[in-house]
Amino acid sequence: MGVLYLIMSITKDTKYEKIISKINLTNLNLKINSPEQLKNLLYNVNKFMTKRLENLGGEECLKWFLKNMKKYQTLLIIMSLYIKNSSTYKEEIIKNLSAYSSKTILLIIDEALLKKYLIYKKNDENTDNKKKLIEPSSELLIAYINWNIKHISNYSKAVKNLL
């Protein structure tokens, strides 16, 4: 019985050391000195992620984008392009989401436009009506920012629990 306990203890310590050696702790203002602290870190990270997924956003526009990974990734690309360009074309969004079919992304964009989560922006430079600039609605931008601020705050609280 003592040999089995010793082997399990060595295995646990080896696993702990392996995990600690591979975790990037440079951005975390604490040091993990024991398997218990590692377990506590995992618990708090898990708690944070669970809360983030359970609270799918207060506004309907954000809930809609969080229903599945394709919509969520489309939202992330739209927000990323919006930050860079202020508005973009459907084709640019599709190009940045090559993991999915263009038809799927077009359906997501068109439905979001229909629901007014995305809006068309008048493009004075382009006379081609087929290429219209789109951007997130004010409602979507507000919901997205508030949702992320809330979760950044929750993450900060989780990290404070580790200290």
Backbone bond lengths (Angstrom), bond angles and torsions (degrees), N, CA, C in turn:
res aa  C-N    CA-C-N  psi(-1)  N-CA   C-N-CA  omega(-1)  CA-C   N-CA-C  phi
1 M - - - 1.445 - - 1.528 110.38 -
2 G 1.330 118.58 -41.27 1.450 123.33 179.98 1.521 111.90 -63.56
3 V 1.343 118.05 -36.73 1.467 122.31 179.91 1.526 109.54 -66.36
4 L 1.337 117.35 -42.29 1.462 121.58 179.83 1.529 110.08 -62.25
5 Y 1.322 117.63 -43.88 1.460 121.81 178.75 1.530 110.60 -61.61
6 L 1.333 116.56 -42.21 1.452 121.64 179.31 1.526 110.69 -63.24
7 I 1.317 117.72 -42.70 1.471 121.91 179.48 1.529 109.64 -64.58
8 M 1.350 117.22 -43.76 1.457 120.73 179.02 1.532 110.50 -63.57
9 S 1.315 117.01 -39.28 1.453 122.18 179.83 1.526 110.58 -64.98
10 I 1.328 116.14 -44.37 1.466 120.92 178.76 1.524 109.45 -64.00
11 T 1.341 117.60 -42.87 1.453 122.06 179.75 1.526 110.14 -61.54
12 K 1.336 117.17 -44.39 1.458 120.64 179.60 1.525 110.64 -63.57
13 D 1.339 117.55 -45.35 1.461 121.15 179.99 1.527 110.64 -63.91
14 T 1.332 117.67 -39.69 1.455 121.90 178.81 1.529 109.79 -64.66
15 K 1.318 116.61 -42.09 1.462 121.18 178.60 1.533 109.78 -63.70
16 Y 1.329 115.85 -45.09 1.467 121.21 178.44 1.526 110.50 -57.68
17 E 1.313 116.60 -49.39 1.470 121.19 -178.39 1.534 110.82 -62.65
18 K 1.317 116.58 -39.69 1.462 120.65 179.56 1.525 110.09 -64.36
19 I 1.332 116.61 -44.93 1.466 120.82 -179.31 1.524 110.30 -64.53
20 I 1.331 116.56 -48.09 1.464 121.13 -178.68 1.534 110.94 -59.88
21 S 1.310 117.17 -37.93 1.466 120.11 -178.54 1.530 112.15 -68.99
22 K 1.316 117.51 -21.12 1.468 120.88 -176.24 1.531 113.43 -104.03
23 I 1.321 118.62 -12.52 1.462 121.12 179.41 1.522 109.00 -80.53
24 N 1.309 115.94 133.56 1.461 121.32 177.84 1.529 108.50 -85.14
25 L 1.312 116.45 100.23 1.460 122.01 -177.39 1.529 112.69 -97.69
26 T 1.321 118.07 8.37 1.462 120.07 -175.66 1.525 112.54 -63.25
27 N 1.322 118.11 -32.28 1.465 121.03 -179.39 1.524 112.89 -92.80
28 L 1.305 116.74 0.56 1.458 121.41 179.93 1.525 108.04 -104.31
29 N 1.301 115.82 127.32 1.468 119.93 -175.60 1.522 112.13 -85.49
30 L 1.291 117.45 46.60 1.451 121.09 175.68 1.514 109.89 -154.28
31 K 1.297 114.37 163.60 1.453 120.57 -179.43 1.527 107.68 -115.99
32 I 1.307 116.18 134.00 1.465 121.80 178.52 1.525 106.81 -93.77
33 N 1.330 115.86 110.26 1.466 121.33 -175.54 1.522 114.56 -107.59
34 S 1.316 117.33 -2.38 1.464 118.44 -176.38 1.524 109.99 -155.29
35 P 1.320 116.31 160.88 1.462 119.56 175.79 1.531 111.82 -60.64
36 E 1.332 117.38 -30.41 1.465 120.88 178.94 1.535 110.48 -66.20
37 Q 1.338 116.54 -40.85 1.460 119.91 178.15 1.534 110.96 -67.14
38 L 1.318 115.90 -37.28 1.460 119.84 176.20 1.524 110.10 -63.07
39 K 1.313 116.11 -43.82 1.467 121.28 178.45 1.531 110.00 -61.67
40 N 1.325 117.03 -40.49 1.452 121.83 178.70 1.531 111.01 -65.10
41 L 1.339 116.87 -40.48 1.461 121.20 175.99 1.523 110.22 -60.97
42 L 1.304 116.94 -48.49 1.458 121.79 179.20 1.530 110.96 -59.83
43 Y 1.319 116.27 -42.72 1.466 121.14 179.18 1.534 110.02 -59.00
44 N 1.329 117.26 -47.62 1.460 120.83 -177.18 1.525 112.56 -70.46
45 V 1.318 117.50 -37.06 1.463 120.21 175.92 1.530 109.33 -64.94
46 N 1.315 116.87 -43.64 1.461 121.45 178.95 1.527 111.10 -62.64
47 K 1.320 116.07 -42.77 1.466 121.47 178.91 1.535 109.71 -61.29
48 F 1.331 116.63 -44.01 1.460 121.53 178.67 1.535 110.83 -61.38
49 M 1.328 116.75 -49.00 1.469 120.06 -177.92 1.523 111.74 -65.00
50 T 1.321 116.31 -38.61 1.460 120.07 178.78 1.524 110.33 -63.32
51 K 1.337 116.69 -46.18 1.464 120.02 178.54 1.523 110.70 -61.94
52 R 1.319 116.41 -38.76 1.466 120.16 -179.48 1.522 110.72 -62.41
53 L 1.331 116.16 -41.40 1.464 119.43 -179.04 1.524 112.81 -78.96
54 E 1.331 116.75 -31.27 1.463 119.58 178.65 1.521 111.03 -68.79
55 N 1.311 116.80 -37.57 1.451 121.39 179.98 1.517 107.83 -94.27
56 L 1.297 115.47 89.47 1.465 119.70 -174.25 1.523 113.05 -80.97
57 G 1.294 116.68 25.03 1.458 119.74 178.38 1.498 110.86 94.63
58 G 1.304 115.77 143.16 1.452 120.26 -177.08 1.510 113.33 -78.40
59 E 1.301 117.01 -34.84 1.461 120.78 -174.85 1.526 110.63 -87.88
60 E 1.322 114.86 144.39 1.467 120.85 -178.35 1.530 111.74 -59.71
61 C 1.329 117.03 -36.38 1.468 119.70 -178.61 1.527 111.30 -62.14
62 L 1.322 117.15 -38.46 1.458 120.30 179.74 1.532 110.63 -76.13
63 K 1.312 117.04 -40.04 1.473 120.93 177.45 1.527 110.16 -56.57
64 W 1.317 116.15 -39.81 1.455 120.30 -178.97 1.524 110.85 -61.66
65 F 1.328 117.44 -44.02 1.463 120.90 179.92 1.527 112.56 -71.54
66 L 1.318 117.62 -21.04 1.463 120.79 -177.92 1.528 113.02 -93.24
67 K 1.313 117.93 4.03 1.469 121.06 -177.94 1.518 113.56 -68.04
68 N 1.317 117.41 -32.05 1.465 119.34 177.34 1.526 109.87 -151.14
69 M 1.309 115.30 165.95 1.461 121.24 -173.78 1.532 112.16 -64.39
70 K 1.320 118.66 -36.10 1.469 120.55 -179.79 1.521 110.65 -62.86
71 K 1.330 115.81 -45.24 1.468 119.41 179.02 1.523 110.64 -66.65
72 Y 1.327 116.58 -40.36 1.459 120.22 -179.13 1.533 110.83 -64.18
73 Q 1.314 117.00 -43.99 1.463 120.09 178.82 1.529 110.98 -66.78
74 T 1.325 116.41 -34.53 1.462 120.12 175.16 1.525 109.49 -62.55
75 L 1.327 117.17 -44.33 1.467 121.85 177.30 1.530 110.84 -58.40
76 L 1.327 116.52 -46.09 1.467 119.93 -179.10 1.528 111.78 -61.06
77 I 1.318 116.42 -41.77 1.472 120.55 178.57 1.529 110.22 -66.51
78 I 1.313 116.83 -43.02 1.462 120.42 179.18 1.528 110.13 -60.04
79 M 1.329 116.50 -45.26 1.467 119.94 -179.81 1.532 110.91 -66.23
80 S 1.303 116.85 -40.23 1.463 121.01 179.24 1.531 110.49 -63.38
81 L 1.312 116.87 -45.82 1.469 120.70 178.83 1.529 111.03 -67.59
82 Y 1.320 116.70 -35.78 1.462 120.91 178.71 1.532 110.74 -62.84
83 I 1.319 116.12 -41.36 1.466 120.52 178.98 1.527 110.34 -62.65
84 K 1.317 116.39 -39.37 1.472 120.42 -177.90 1.528 112.72 -77.13
85 N 1.344 116.18 -43.79 1.468 120.11 -168.84 1.518 114.73 -118.10
86 S 1.303 118.30 -9.79 1.455 122.92 -176.61 1.534 111.39 79.07
87 S 1.290 119.20 -33.30 1.458 122.98 173.36 1.520 108.29 -158.75
88 T 1.337 115.66 165.86 1.462 118.20 -174.67 1.525 110.20 -152.35
89 Y 1.303 115.40 178.04 1.456 122.36 178.18 1.525 109.69 -103.48
90 K 1.323 115.67 156.57 1.468 120.87 176.84 1.531 110.41 -55.72
91 E 1.311 115.60 -40.98 1.462 120.53 -176.83 1.522 111.99 -60.79
92 E 1.325 116.33 -36.02 1.466 121.01 179.89 1.534 110.43 -67.78
93 I 1.303 116.55 -39.14 1.471 120.89 177.73 1.521 109.44 -64.48
94 I 1.312 116.47 -46.23 1.465 122.23 179.85 1.528 110.39 -59.99
95 K 1.330 116.42 -43.62 1.466 121.37 -179.49 1.530 111.24 -60.01
96 N 1.324 116.83 -34.56 1.461 121.70 -178.96 1.525 113.07 -83.50
97 L 1.304 117.69 -6.50 1.468 121.68 178.43 1.521 110.30 -121.61
98 S 1.291 116.51 55.03 1.467 121.29 -175.37 1.529 113.40 -67.97
99 A 1.322 117.75 -11.12 1.465 120.58 178.88 1.534 111.32 -70.71
100 Y 1.312 116.51 -20.03 1.470 121.34 -178.99 1.514 109.76 -116.08
101 S 1.327 115.17 160.11 1.459 119.09 179.70 1.525 109.59 -69.88
102 S 1.311 114.97 149.05 1.468 119.37 179.74 1.525 110.69 -63.06
103 K 1.308 116.78 -32.97 1.469 121.03 179.00 1.535 110.40 -63.32
104 T 1.320 117.23 -42.63 1.463 121.90 179.00 1.524 110.88 -62.25
105 I 1.306 116.94 -46.90 1.466 121.17 -178.98 1.524 110.24 -66.13
106 L 1.330 117.31 -40.07 1.466 120.63 176.92 1.523 111.07 -60.40
107 L 1.322 117.12 -41.32 1.472 120.50 178.21 1.529 111.14 -62.29
108 I 1.323 116.41 -41.91 1.462 120.86 178.44 1.527 110.22 -63.28
109 I 1.315 116.61 -47.66 1.471 121.34 -179.23 1.527 110.57 -62.79
110 D 1.328 116.00 -45.86 1.466 119.58 -179.07 1.526 111.92 -63.44
111 E 1.312 116.79 -40.08 1.468 119.65 177.80 1.530 110.88 -66.38
112 A 1.328 116.54 -40.20 1.474 120.46 177.63 1.531 110.40 -64.84
113 L 1.318 117.63 -36.44 1.465 121.16 175.87 1.529 110.66 -66.52
114 L 1.319 115.83 -42.28 1.461 120.84 178.82 1.534 111.42 -61.74
115 K 1.329 116.04 -38.88 1.459 121.90 179.78 1.533 111.88 -80.56
116 K 1.340 115.82 -5.28 1.468 123.62 -179.20 1.527 113.31 67.71
117 Y 1.349 116.81 24.85 1.463 121.10 172.22 1.528 109.19 -78.90
118 L 1.319 114.87 -29.83 1.461 122.51 170.87 1.513 105.72 -116.37
119 I 1.322 115.78 149.95 1.466 118.99 -179.33 1.521 109.56 -132.10
120 Y 1.325 114.75 154.16 1.462 119.92 174.16 1.517 108.74 -80.06
121 K 1.310 114.58 142.04 1.464 121.27 176.38 1.513 107.34 -113.95
122 K 1.306 115.93 132.84 1.458 120.00 179.43 1.528 109.25 -64.08
123 N 1.318 115.00 129.93 1.463 121.86 -179.53 1.526 108.41 -111.45
124 D 1.301 116.14 101.53 1.467 120.85 -178.13 1.519 112.87 -68.13
125 E 1.331 116.75 -28.25 1.463 120.98 -176.49 1.523 112.39 -77.18
126 N 1.326 117.95 -26.28 1.458 121.37 -174.18 1.524 109.85 -108.42
127 T 1.313 116.43 124.03 1.461 120.66 178.31 1.522 111.23 -94.65
128 D 1.317 118.13 -4.64 1.457 123.45 178.92 1.524 108.86 -78.88
129 N 1.328 116.89 109.76 1.463 121.15 -177.37 1.523 113.34 -69.15
130 K 1.323 116.86 -16.41 1.461 119.16 179.68 1.528 111.73 -74.66
131 K 1.317 116.82 -26.20 1.465 121.23 -179.93 1.520 108.73 -105.60
132 K 1.330 115.16 99.08 1.448 119.91 -179.31 1.522 109.61 -112.65
133 L 1.303 114.78 138.84 1.456 120.45 176.07 1.528 109.48 -73.34
134 I 1.325 115.00 140.96 1.464 119.33 175.57 1.526 108.92 -126.21
135 E 1.316 114.86 156.87 1.455 121.40 178.09 1.531 108.73 -153.39
136 P 1.321 117.09 161.13 1.464 119.67 177.63 1.531 110.22 -67.31
137 S 1.308 115.99 147.34 1.461 120.28 175.91 1.525 109.02 -71.04
138 S 1.304 116.46 162.23 1.471 121.09 176.23 1.520 110.05 -59.35
139 E 1.326 116.36 -40.31 1.470 121.58 179.57 1.531 110.79 -59.41
140 L 1.331 116.68 -44.32 1.462 120.70 -179.93 1.526 110.85 -67.82
141 L 1.315 117.93 -42.05 1.467 121.03 179.10 1.532 111.09 -61.33
142 I 1.320 117.09 -44.55 1.471 121.38 179.16 1.515 110.82 -63.22
143 A 1.336 117.18 -47.13 1.472 121.46 -179.36 1.525 110.96 -62.38
144 Y 1.332 116.61 -41.53 1.465 122.21 -179.01 1.529 110.97 -64.82
145 I 1.317 116.24 -46.03 1.465 120.33 179.75 1.523 110.61 -64.61
146 N 1.332 117.87 -47.61 1.470 121.32 -179.20 1.524 111.74 -62.43
147 W 1.328 117.10 -40.16 1.459 121.53 179.99 1.524 110.37 -63.00
148 N 1.313 116.39 -44.26 1.464 120.51 -179.54 1.523 112.09 -70.18
149 I 1.323 117.98 -39.19 1.466 120.50 176.83 1.523 109.95 -60.45
150 K 1.317 116.42 -42.41 1.467 120.87 179.16 1.531 110.51 -59.93
151 H 1.310 116.86 -43.33 1.459 120.03 -176.98 1.529 112.69 -76.77
152 I 1.295 117.27 -28.71 1.465 119.66 172.99 1.524 108.98 -65.34
153 S 1.324 115.92 -41.15 1.467 120.97 177.31 1.532 110.60 -62.69
154 N 1.329 116.85 -44.46 1.474 120.84 178.28 1.526 110.86 -61.52
155 Y 1.325 116.83 -38.69 1.457 120.51 178.76 1.527 110.32 -65.34
156 S 1.333 116.01 -43.53 1.473 119.95 178.39 1.516 110.88 -59.30
157 K 1.323 116.73 -40.84 1.477 120.40 178.12 1.535 110.41 -64.53
158 A 1.320 116.69 -40.27 1.461 120.88 -179.94 1.526 110.36 -63.36
159 V 1.336 117.34 -41.07 1.459 121.03 179.48 1.523 110.21 -67.46
160 K 1.328 117.63 -39.12 1.467 121.20 178.02 1.530 110.93 -61.12
161 N 1.327 116.19 -32.89 1.470 119.94 178.11 1.519 111.67 -65.94
162 L 1.319 116.81 -21.39 1.465 120.53 -179.79 1.517 112.17 -82.31
163 L 1.306 116.86 -26.00 1.467 121.01 -174.91 1.504 112.76 -75.56
